[in-house]
Amino acid sequence: MNKHKPLYEPNGKVRIYDADVYVSGKKHFTADEKINNRCAELHFDAWIDDISKSEKDVFFFISFFFYGSRRRKGFSLREVFSRRITLLPNEDGTYPQKEEYDYQATLDLLCYVEPKQKGPDKDEPFVIKTVFTQSDILGLSSHKDTFDRLLTRVLTHDLENAFKRWHDDEKNGFLSVKEMSPAEAVEYLPTVFTYTTITFPDLSKEGYKEMLEGSKRVFLCEVSPEGYAYDVFKRMRYAVDSLGYDSKDVFYYAELGEKNESVLVPDCSTLMNNMDRHFNVVKHIWGTDPNGVTKYTKAFVGLIIRDS
């Protein structure tokens, strides 16, 4: 394992049949092995799509590379696997959060054995069986042990640790929460949403009142603005979910600034699309520092409670 590489990358692309597919929230793993001038690598990308509160689609994409040797040509194997899972509700009627199911769901898919299989490999996980079958067809049977060792390394160590780091980032990126009445929120929000007049017509107190119309309480959560747009989104999602309310009515403020030519402009569409997909967004509020835009500098998400 190359210890200088991260265990996962929160965003990026996977290449499927010579086409780049961009996936938000994927986890990327790499395991390698070098023996007697031979080098093999296993790349593994995992992600979960929310279909509903209870239904989730689990995906992973495997690339297995051998870079060749004096006696053997190089090759690459690629496969995509997916499975839909249904979560059972907790005793209080709520559903498990991502940190409770995504590692286990990915592990279950990797270890999934097809029912009613016949033959000596009937207890072999579907993923391993598929890669081994490909290896046999391509005359690469001698590499199956290498693949098995690299996948075992991911399963026994890297996979669990990477998911733990993913969720630790969510928790550590949740900075604070403040509960207030709608009237208090109308007075307080303009003091923290600093640059709204740059990208909007002035968001006045009447605008805040309209946004919070019909609400009973408001929770304002601050999250870390560090990293990519998807990093900010997943922290916002964690903050809202951790409050334990059924309401999905939210608003959020994302501030962009700190001019630095070496940093790319944040991908605002990623944040917007994911927030719209998972919540009922009452208002997107953007703030832009007039001195330059290259990164997120402040991020808040508000939860609106309408029932007493």
Buried (B, 14 or more C-beta within 10 A) or exposed (E): BEEEEEBBBBBBEBEEEEEEEEBBBBBBBBBBBEEEEBBBBBBBBBBBBBEEEEEBBBBBBBBBBBBEEEEEEEBEBBBEBEBEBEBEEEEEEEBBBBBEBBBEBBBEBBEBBEEEEEEEEEEBBBBBBBBBEBBEEEEBEEBBEBBEEBBEBBBEEBBBEBBEEBBEBBEEBBBEBBEBBBEEBBEBBBEBBBBBBBEBEEBEEEBBEEBBEEBEBBBBBBBBBBBBBBBBBBBBBBBBBBEEBEBEBBBBBBBBBBEEEEEEEBBBEBBBBBBEEBBEBBBBBBBBBEEBBBBBBBBBBBBBBEEE
